[in-house]
Amino acid sequence: MSRIGKKPIPIPKGVTVTVAEGAVEIQGPKGKLRQACPPGITFEVRDGQLHALTVRDDKELGKFHGLGRSLVANAVAGVTEGFKRELDIVGIGYRAELKGRQVVFALGYSHPIVFDIPQGIDIAIDKQTHVTVTGIDRQLVGQVAADIRRMRKPDPYKQKGVRYTGEVLKKKVGKTGA
């Protein structure tokens, strides 16, 4: 059995959990999520806590036990607090602008890049160079932030590009003119 899978998930006030066949539905103050369960893993509500259980005692189910528990715990945290990823745009002339449900990036290319914001995600832009991605689905928030970063990865020589806030880059030394 997985050590992480054995830990119960506390259900906060205002959150309702419904265990369905092959999935867990969580509804909270920020929204509603349906998290599919890995095969061989079921969930049970006991004493105001959610417990992940394996269908049978099989060593191979241990990895899915911890995975299933983590996915559902992330869903519970998402509907109560939500998730946030912050990115910084570094470079002369690099900027982002919000237009309805689209973000227009100027990242040094010959054309602006238009990024459609997916359903369930909110993007805020401060000072044209600081992008905040928020939402209730942790996987979707991380994927949207990774997609934005991929538009112009940080350059190892000049350190320009889109990077996560607080990301430390290893600067490469360019060629010497000798």
Buried (B, 14 or more C-beta within 10 A) or exposed (E): BBEBBEBBBEBEEEBEBEBEEEBBBBBBEBBEBEBEBBEBBBBEBEEEEBBBBBEEEEEEBBEBBBBBBBBBBBBBBBBBEBBEBBBBBBBEEBBBEBEEEEBEBBBEEEEEBEBEBBEBBEBEBEEEBBBBBBBBBBBBBBBBBEEBBEBBEBBEEEBBBBBBEEEEEEEEEEEEEE
